[in-house]
Amino acid sequence: MTPGRYTGRRAVVTGGASGIGAATAARLRAEGADVLVVDVRPPETGDHLIGDVAREETWEQVAERGPYDLVVSNAAAVDVLPAHRTSLESWHRQIGVNLTGTFLAARRLLPDLAARRGSMVVTSSVHALVGLPGHPAYAAAKGGLTALTRQLAVEYGPDARVNCVIPGPIMTPAWDRVDEAGRADSVRATVLRRFGEPEEVAAVIAFLGSADASFMTGTSVVVDGGWSIVKDSA
Ligand SMILES: NC(=O)c1ccc[n+]([C@@H]2O[C@H](COP(=O)([O-])OP(=O)(O)OC[C@H]3O[C@@H](n4cnc5c(N)ncnc54)[C@H](O)[C@@H]3O)[C@@H](O)[C@H]2O)c1
């Protein structure tokens, strides 16, 4: 925690009603930011706007409440099914929330953000790095986000910095659908032998968005307890 690091700064956090987004909103507020949460459902506390990130009108409403120094694009949708059982509607919804939502945020907010020499942080996933059964649209969207991050960094630099976090297994309500055996498998697959806490990703997002990361742009930072660096093939 760096008290005052965001004093006088305005931030918008999507998916901020739960999990990593809620922890990020809390962290940024604790460091002095004025935070607007955008989510399809209300957060427990704080200023918020109910809206779907995949819809253009949401971003018009968000822009009306700006300008912003930090945009955190973190909302996600996932349906766990193999490709041959994924409907086109499900594909479009997952690409829409995860990938198009970040594009819409960038298109509407990055020019003003760049004028303020602000920063954007995108939440990708380890699904951008490795294949896991049952996540075709989610993986495609998350992989797309790491490429989009680089693209936006190049287009809006040097004025705005754009970076990405790649979380591994983080204990949030997104894991409610996974049974105990599945959770234990994920813990075993980490080097640190545990789930990450949402606050541990929020800390990295707050760092990337701040002047402490002033020479970082277009990069993806893995926050996965070592999940992606081991392979049990002995
Ligand atoms: N939890 C993990 O293990 C993990 C791992 C890798 C990546 N991630 C990523 O971290 C981010 C946060 O995930 P989480 O685990 O905190 O999930 P979560 O389910 O706790 O929170 C996601 C939030 O996004 C909101 N949301 C969903 N669709 C939306 C839409 N169309 N518009 C606006 N808001 C919408 C939900 O209402 C919810 O509040 C996501 O991008 C996710 O892909 C999470």
The ligand as an SDF file (V2000), in Angstrom:
LIG
                    3D

 44 48  0  0  0  0  0  0  0  0999 V2000
  -10.2300  -15.4630  -10.5220 N   0  0  0  0  0  0  0  0  0  0  0  0
   -9.2980  -16.0160  -11.2900 C   0  0  0  0  0  0  0  0  0  0  0  0
   -8.7880  -17.1070  -10.9840 O   0  0  0  0  0  0  0  0  0  0  0  0
   -8.8670  -15.3350  -12.5520 C   0  0  0  0  0  0  0  0  0  0  0  0
   -7.8050  -15.8970  -13.2710 C   0  0  0  0  0  0  0  0  0  0  0  0
   -7.3770  -15.2860  -14.4380 C   0  0  0  0  0  0  0  0  0  0  0  0
   -7.9890  -14.1320  -14.8740 C   0  0  0  0  0  0  0  0  0  0  0  0
   -9.0280  -13.6180  -14.1650 N   0  0  0  0  0  0  0  0  0  0  0  0
   -9.6290  -12.3990  -14.6890 C   0  0  0  0  0  0  0  0  0  0  0  0
   -9.7390  -11.4570  -13.6540 O   0  0  0  0  0  0  0  0  0  0  0  0
  -10.8380  -10.5800  -13.9170 C   0  0  0  0  0  0  0  0  0  0  0  0
  -11.7390  -10.5320  -12.7130 C   0  0  0  0  0  0  0  0  0  0  0  0
  -12.2170  -11.8440  -12.4640 O   0  0  0  0  0  0  0  0  0  0  0  0
  -12.7750  -12.2770  -11.0290 P   0  0  0  0  0  0  0  0  0  0  0  0
  -12.2140  -13.6070  -10.7450 O   0  0  0  0  0  0  0  0  0  0  0  0
  -12.6100  -11.1620  -10.0670 O   0  0  0  0  0  0  0  0  0  0  0  0
  -14.3180  -12.5080  -11.4000 O   0  0  0  0  0  0  0  0  0  0  0  0
  -15.6730  -12.1500  -10.6550 P   0  0  0  0  0  0  0  0  0  0  0  0
  -16.6900  -13.0490  -11.2630 O   0  0  0  0  0  0  0  0  0  0  0  0
  -15.4960  -12.1660   -9.1780 O   0  0  0  0  0  0  0  0  0  0  0  0
  -15.9420  -10.6390  -11.1200 O   0  0  0  0  0  0  0  0  0  0  0  0
  -16.2470  -10.3110  -12.4340 C   0  0  0  0  0  0  0  0  0  0  0  0
  -17.1270   -9.0680  -12.4200 C   0  0  0  0  0  0  0  0  0  0  0  0
  -17.3900   -8.7010  -13.7830 O   0  0  0  0  0  0  0  0  0  0  0  0
  -18.7610   -8.2880  -13.8580 C   0  0  0  0  0  0  0  0  0  0  0  0
  -19.2340   -8.3730  -15.2250 N   0  0  0  0  0  0  0  0  0  0  0  0
  -19.5300   -9.5050  -15.9280 C   0  0  0  0  0  0  0  0  0  0  0  0
  -19.9800   -9.1920  -17.1420 N   0  0  0  0  0  0  0  0  0  0  0  0
  -19.9820   -7.8320  -17.2300 C   0  0  0  0  0  0  0  0  0  0  0  0
  -20.3310   -6.9150  -18.2470 C   0  0  0  0  0  0  0  0  0  0  0  0
  -20.8110   -7.3410  -19.4300 N   0  0  0  0  0  0  0  0  0  0  0  0
  -20.2010   -5.5960  -18.0040 N   0  0  0  0  0  0  0  0  0  0  0  0
  -19.7500   -5.1550  -16.7970 C   0  0  0  0  0  0  0  0  0  0  0  0
  -19.3930   -5.9870  -15.8010 N   0  0  0  0  0  0  0  0  0  0  0  0
  -19.5080   -7.3100  -16.0200 C   0  0  0  0  0  0  0  0  0  0  0  0
  -19.4690   -9.2400  -12.9010 C   0  0  0  0  0  0  0  0  0  0  0  0
  -20.7610   -8.7680  -12.5300 O   0  0  0  0  0  0  0  0  0  0  0  0
  -18.4930   -9.3200  -11.7520 C   0  0  0  0  0  0  0  0  0  0  0  0
  -18.7480   -8.3120  -10.7690 O   0  0  0  0  0  0  0  0  0  0  0  0
  -11.5000  -11.1390  -15.1860 C   0  0  0  0  0  0  0  0  0  0  0  0
  -11.0220  -10.4360  -16.3030 O   0  0  0  0  0  0  0  0  0  0  0  0
  -11.0290  -12.5700  -15.2190 C   0  0  0  0  0  0  0  0  0  0  0  0
  -11.0440  -13.0960  -16.5190 O   0  0  0  0  0  0  0  0  0  0  0  0
   -9.4760  -14.1810  -13.0210 C   0  0  0  0  0  0  0  0  0  0  0  0
  1  2  1  0
  2  3  2  0
  2  4  1  0
  4  5  1  0
  4 44  2  0
  5  6  2  0
  6  7  1  0
  7  8  2  0
  8  9  1  0
  8 44  1  0
  9 10  1  0
  9 42  1  0
 10 11  1  0
 11 12  1  0
 11 40  1  0
 12 13  1  0
 13 14  1  0
 14 15  2  0
 14 16  1  0
 14 17  1  0
 17 18  1  0
 18 19  2  0
 18 20  1  0
 18 21  1  0
 21 22  1  0
 22 23  1  0
 23 24  1  0
 23 38  1  0
 24 25  1  0
 25 26  1  0
 25 36  1  0
 26 27  1  0
 26 35  1  0
 27 28  2  0
 28 29  1  0
 29 30  1  0
 29 35  2  0
 30 31  1  0
 30 32  2  0
 32 33  1  0
 33 34  2  0
 34 35  1  0
 36 37  1  0
 36 38  1  0
 38 39  1  0
 40 41  1  0
 40 42  1  0
 42 43  1  0
M  CHG  2   8   1  16  -1
M  END
$$$$
